[in-house]
Amino acid sequence: MKEIICITCPRGCHLTVDEVSKKVRGNSCPKGEAYGLCEVFDPKRVITSTVVLLGSDLKRLPVRTDKPISKNLMFDVMKELDKIQVKSPVKCGDIIIKNILGTDVNIISSRDL
């Protein structure tokens, strides 16, 4: 059994997730059940970082994933970001890396530069 607090809405339900039966208790809505199962069996996070920026006074461009990505891929994503150099100008939302690591998740710019 794992106990977590749901963060999908302001209610903050206290969830209990049974890892054997894959049942969630304590949720007030279906979002809580989905969150509890995902958080226990395949936790995901949005990654925010920076990449090297060329042709600008600023040396780094803030970037992020456009969707949450599995936590077990975070270090691999960061290694890929270390290899990237982007040329200015860049618009907020521009795709910097499409489909990173075959995950259907894009790395996008977080700022106009």
KOLTI-661535 format. One record per residue (C-alpha): residue in one letter; z, y, x. Coordinates in Angstrom, 1 decimal. Example, Ala and Ser with C-alpha at 12.3 -4.5 7.8 and 13.67 -1.06 7.14 Angstrom:
2
a, 7.8, -4.5, 12.3
s, 7.1, -1.1, 13.7
end
This chain:
113
m, 0.0, 0.0, 0.0
k, -0.9, 3.5, 1.2
e, 0.5, 6.7, -0.3
i, -1.6, 9.8, -0.1
i, -1.9, 13.1, -1.9
c, -5.2, 13.8, -3.6
i, -6.9, 17.1, -2.6
t, -9.8, 17.1, -5.0
c, -8.2, 19.5, -7.4
p, -5.1, 21.8, -7.4
r, -3.0, 19.2, -9.3
g, -2.3, 17.3, -6.0
c, -1.6, 13.9, -7.5
h, 0.5, 11.4, -5.5
l, -1.7, 8.4, -5.2
t, -0.8, 4.8, -4.3
v, -3.7, 2.7, -3.1
d, -3.4, -1.0, -2.9
e, -5.5, -2.1, 0.0
v, -5.8, -5.7, -1.2
s, -6.7, -5.2, -4.8
k, -8.4, -1.8, -4.2
k, -6.5, -0.3, -7.1
v, -5.4, 3.3, -7.2
r, -2.4, 4.5, -9.2
g, -1.1, 8.0, -9.9
n, -4.4, 9.7, -10.4
s, -4.8, 12.0, -13.4
c, -8.6, 11.9, -13.3
p, -11.5, 9.7, -12.0
k, -11.9, 12.0, -9.0
g, -8.5, 10.9, -7.8
e, -9.5, 7.3, -7.9
a, -12.7, 7.9, -5.9
y, -10.8, 10.1, -3.4
g, -8.1, 7.5, -2.9
l, -10.5, 4.6, -2.3
c, -12.6, 6.7, 0.1
e, -9.6, 8.1, 2.0
v, -8.2, 4.6, 2.6
f, -11.4, 2.6, 3.2
d, -13.9, 5.1, 4.6
p, -12.3, 8.5, 5.3
k, -14.8, 11.4, 5.6
r, -14.6, 14.9, 7.0
v, -16.8, 17.9, 7.4
i, -17.2, 18.6, 11.1
t, -17.2, 22.1, 12.4
s, -18.1, 23.0, 16.0
t, -20.4, 25.2, 18.1
v, -23.6, 24.6, 20.1
v, -25.1, 26.5, 23.0
l, -27.1, 29.6, 21.8
l, -29.9, 31.0, 23.9
g, -31.4, 34.5, 23.6
s, -28.4, 36.2, 22.2
d, -25.4, 38.2, 23.4
l, -23.2, 35.5, 21.9
k, -23.2, 32.2, 23.8
r, -22.3, 29.8, 21.0
l, -23.6, 29.2, 17.5
p, -21.1, 27.9, 14.9
v, -22.4, 24.8, 13.1
r, -21.1, 22.3, 10.6
t, -22.1, 19.2, 8.7
d, -23.7, 19.8, 5.3
k, -21.7, 16.9, 3.9
p, -18.6, 15.0, 4.9
i, -19.2, 12.3, 7.5
s, -17.2, 9.1, 8.3
k, -14.3, 9.9, 10.6
n, -15.2, 7.0, 12.9
l, -18.4, 8.9, 13.8
m, -16.8, 12.2, 14.7
f, -16.7, 11.7, 18.5
d, -20.3, 10.4, 18.5
v, -21.4, 13.5, 16.5
m, -19.6, 15.8, 19.0
k, -21.4, 14.1, 21.9
e, -24.7, 14.8, 20.2
l, -23.7, 18.5, 19.7
d, -22.9, 18.8, 23.4
k, -26.6, 18.1, 24.1
i, -28.0, 20.8, 21.8
q, -29.3, 24.3, 22.8
v, -30.5, 26.6, 20.0
k, -32.7, 29.6, 20.4
s, -32.0, 32.8, 18.6
p, -32.8, 34.0, 15.9
v, -31.0, 31.5, 13.5
k, -30.2, 31.9, 9.8
c, -27.1, 30.6, 8.1
g, -28.0, 27.2, 6.6
d, -30.8, 26.5, 9.1
i, -30.9, 22.8, 9.9
i, -30.0, 22.4, 13.6
i, -30.1, 18.5, 13.6
k, -31.6, 16.6, 10.8
n, -30.1, 13.2, 9.8
i, -27.7, 13.1, 12.7
l, -27.1, 9.5, 13.9
g, -29.1, 8.2, 10.9
t, -26.3, 9.2, 8.5
d, -28.4, 11.4, 6.0
v, -26.1, 14.3, 7.1
n, -27.5, 17.4, 8.7
i, -26.0, 19.8, 11.2
i, -26.5, 23.3, 9.9
s, -25.9, 26.8, 11.2
s, -22.8, 28.5, 9.8
r, -23.9, 32.0, 10.7
d, -26.9, 34.3, 11.1
l, -27.6, 35.2, 14.7
end
